[in-house]
Amino acid sequence: MKRFALIGAVCVTAMFGLTACSDDSTPAEEATEAAADVCTDLSELKADNAKLKALDPANATKDQVKDAYDAVQEDWANVKDNLGKLKDAERAAVKSAAEDLKKGYEDLPGDTTGQNALTQLQPQIQKLDESATAAAAGLRC
């Protein structure tokens, strides 16, 4: 149970740390924030489900079961909502990186050598690789 609280705290801290740095977040930062939100929501879902599971059938009232059930359902709704935001943010991050690479390539002078082109495009290539990898990797809460 303490582990869930610790994971949630880490995710929340990461989320606030990212949002405090800039008012204009990039698609990659939004994807990171959405992933932190999903991790927090999953931690809450696990914790509330554990509370529901821990209720003693011999002593639990119907209201206790309903309250615990309602908490689990609310957590699940939050997970679903933030998973959608995560997918959208990941898609936006990959799209942004791919468009940056395209613009960088199109802006190369016509007489640029292959070596110079690769050198100049390296940041965009790296950004696209990182965005695509993050979108494909799934959550690591």
Secondary structure, DSSP 4 states (H G I P E B T S, - for coil): -HHHHHHHHHHHHHHHHHHHH-SS--HHHHHHHHHHHHHHHHHHHHHHHHHHHHS-TTT--HHHHHHHHHHHHHHHHHHHHHHHHHHHHHHHHHHHHHHHHHHHHHTS-TT--HHHHHHHHHHHHHHHHHHHHHHHH----
